[in-house]
Amino acid sequence: MQLRLLVASWNVGNAMPPKSREGVHDWVPAGGGGFDVIAVGLQESSYREKSASESEREGGRTMSRKSSRSVSAVMTECEGGEEAEAPQEEDYDVQDDEEDEEVEEDGGEEGEEVEEEEEEASTPPSNTHEVTSTAKKLGLAAGDVIIKKLNAKRSIRRVKRLVRQVSSNIRESVADALDYPFARQLTQHLGEQYVLVAKVELLEMRLLVFVHSKHRVSGIEKHSIATGLGSVIGNKGGLILKLVLHNTSLCFVSCHLAAHQDQKFLDKRNADCTSILHASLGLHKHLQMDHQFDHCFWFGDLNYRVDLNYTQPKNRTHDEHVHDVRALVRAKKWTVLNANDQLQHQIEQHKTLFGWELPPALFPPTFKRVRATTDQYNPQRVPSYCDRVLYKSLPGLRSSLKLLEFQSVDSISTSDHKPVRASFQLMTTPRITVTPMGALRDPTTVEFRDLQAKDLLGMDMTGLSDPYVKFYSLPECVLQRDSSGSHPTTATIMNTLAPRWTNEQIPVLSLRCETDVDVKRVHLVLLFMDYDATSMDDRLGVVTLSLDKYTLAKPRFVPFEAQIVRHGKPAGTVSAKIRVVLPHQKSALSQQEEDATARGDVAMRMAGCHCAIS
């Protein structure tokens, strides 16, 4: 079956979105546009619809603007940025300067700036001592980033007042999440044929997934990860929602990552991705999401910036950098801008999201726009592609997912970000026939030879690890386990970053499917673990293999080499030879091996013990 998916992301800018049906149609089509699944990710999406009495009070100037400030605006002030007023639905500041005032970083040169984005928070530090402790945990100097230029004007009393205000706004945000007006608007916009099957919310971040009512959805799982202040506050982070549709597992990850241009903030964005990929989800809690679900989508305000130093190294001032980037925007040099995109370079340098597909952004940068305009940028900011959509499929399913388009929507102008949308065409995953355990007489076998790894991570105090490999299958029910329900596991090789397993130390795997059509649709997952005698074993990384190219008409050992991946980064290399033998191939293969043994060509092996080898 063929499905159409829409992934739509927008940093709403804590302002009320367009209320009309036509206002959001270019982003999310009215009536659904024939899509089967529509995933909507929102960031900085805190606002309230005003009642008549509130509007009347506001008209009489009796309503305190500060009382309606967003969590993100207060967090900006707590973190040292200038006070930012929440945008008003009926009045947009064309220059947009009040919203994100910039301050010089302590010790920086004149004219050097630090971009102070709007931030949100959940449970802030209760006093300045806790704020300083949080700074130390982040490896920051006292007063840096979290509280900048703490002076007489920023007294302890003011900080405490701001903290109380954040706490109050958090309570309001939780209440608003239960009845978010834009979710209601989108539901009405899509119509009765679409159902909001699930949503995930964390402060001002929201992930909504709508599915056409003709489809049946199962296996819904949700998770949220906070990566903000102190790596525990939910003003930044990721929202994860997994579901199964027509035997096809889909995972949506909507993110709002760390802001600002400088290197330490770029490193923090990469670290945020690592934290989100570390989330436990699905049947296999040890496996990261992009190694166990058929298709994954990663989107949101990722906050990666344009930096011309990648291709045009030059000692520029900030103003010169802004000028040069704006010139490229005016000239519509999208390819040049993409070549200087931080996210593209981080992926190419294997620093984050290894193996994910990043579509080129062949349109004007989505940030930082002037509100109520379609083509103007804040003159103090570097135009950047902060808002992106990425995707990744299991190795054997990559041809099943096709990107149709990736575009921004300039017609929506209520925020300082332009929305983005990506549409996909998807072939659903065929079901695999699995033989019941009681009826399984002769399983398909998978054998490994010469299994070895190199450049593994050192998890022990010695800088070494004690690696072993645990085997999983996708679908999970295909791989036969032992009587205790444990997954097949190799021996443990002690004190090494380059283990080599003898053939006797590797189990022969048994699959509960019998035809080549079914076996070719199976994925094997090799989870590398570090044995620990006194605590939980550590994850070293994972490799996912499709059995398609190893299932042959005449079984033989086929060599492979693959990158071990840990939370979006390379973590070593594995190589081996693999052979898949179907039940009907075993008799002929046995005769061939007997003949080869008689000639002394092949050394027969059987699965041996799985004890630790030092």
BELZILIN-V929876 format. One record per backbone hydrogen bond with DSSP energy under -1.0 kcal/mol. CO is the residue of the C=O (numbers start at 1). NH is the residue of the N-H. If there is no record, write none. Layout:
{{CO;NH} {CO;NH}}
This chain:
{{1;428} {3;426} {4;36} {4;37} {5;424} {6;39} {7;422} {8;41} {9;420} {10;43} {24;27} {24;28} {29;32} {32;35} {36;212} {37;6} {38;210} {39;8} {40;208} {41;10} {42;206} {43;12} {44;14} {51;55} {52;56} {53;57} {54;58} {55;59} {56;60} {57;62} {58;61} {65;68} {66;69} {70;74} {71;75} {72;76} {72;119} {73;77} {74;78} {75;79} {76;81} {77;80} {103;114} {105;108} {109;112} {127;131} {128;132} {129;133} {130;134} {131;135} {132;136} {133;137} {134;138} {135;140} {136;139} {141;144} {144;146} {151;154} {155;159} {156;160} {157;161} {158;162} {159;163} {160;164} {161;165} {162;166} {163;167} {164;168} {165;169} {166;170} {167;171} {168;172} {169;173} {170;174} {171;175} {172;176} {173;177} {176;179} {180;184} {181;185} {182;186} {183;187} {184;188} {185;189} {186;190} {187;191} {189;31} {191;194} {193;213} {195;197} {195;211} {198;209} {200;207} {202;205} {204;45} {205;202} {206;42} {207;200} {208;40} {209;197} {209;198} {210;38} {211;195} {212;215} {218;244} {221;242} {223;240} {225;238} {228;231} {229;232} {229;233} {233;228} {236;227} {237;256} {238;225} {239;254} {240;223} {241;252} {242;221} {243;250} {244;218} {245;248} {248;245} {249;295} {250;243} {251;297} {252;241} {253;299} {254;239} {255;301} {256;237} {262;266} {263;267} {264;268} {265;269} {266;270} {267;271} {268;272} {269;273} {270;274} {271;275} {272;276} {273;277} {274;278} {276;279} {284;287} {288;291} {289;292} {289;293} {294;394} {295;251} {296;392} {297;253} {298;390} {299;255} {300;302} {300;388} {301;257} {305;342} {307;310} {308;312} {314;316} {317;321} {318;322} {319;323} {320;324} {321;325} {322;326} {323;327} {324;328} {325;329} {326;330} {327;331} {328;333} {329;332} {332;334} {333;337} {334;338} {335;339} {337;340} {338;341} {340;307} {341;345} {342;346} {343;347} {344;348} {345;349} {346;351} {347;350} {353;356} {357;391} {360;362} {361;363} {366;418} {367;384} {368;378} {370;373} {376;370} {378;381} {384;367} {384;386} {386;302} {386;303} {388;300} {390;298} {391;357} {392;296} {394;397} {397;400} {400;427} {402;425} {405;423} {407;421} {413;372} {416;369} {419;409} {420;9} {421;407} {422;7} {423;404} {423;405} {424;5} {425;402} {426;3} {437;440} {444;511} {445;581} {446;509} {447;579} {449;577} {451;501} {452;575} {454;573} {460;463} {464;460} {465;496} {466;531} {467;493} {468;529} {469;490} {470;527} {472;525} {474;523} {475;478} {478;512} {482;485} {486;482} {488;471} {492;613} {497;456} {499;453} {502;505} {503;506} {504;608} {505;491} {509;446} {510;480} {511;444} {512;435} {515;519} {516;520} {518;521} {519;522} {522;547} {523;474} {524;545} {525;472} {526;543} {527;470} {528;540} {528;541} {529;468} {530;538} {538;530} {541;528} {542;565} {543;526} {545;524} {558;578} {560;576} {562;574} {564;571} {565;542} {566;569} {568;354} {569;566} {572;564} {573;454} {574;562} {575;452} {576;560} {577;449} {578;558} {579;447} {581;445} {582;585} {583;586} {585;589} {586;590} {587;591} {588;592} {589;593} {590;594} {591;595} {592;596} {593;597} {594;598} {595;599} {596;601} {613;494}}
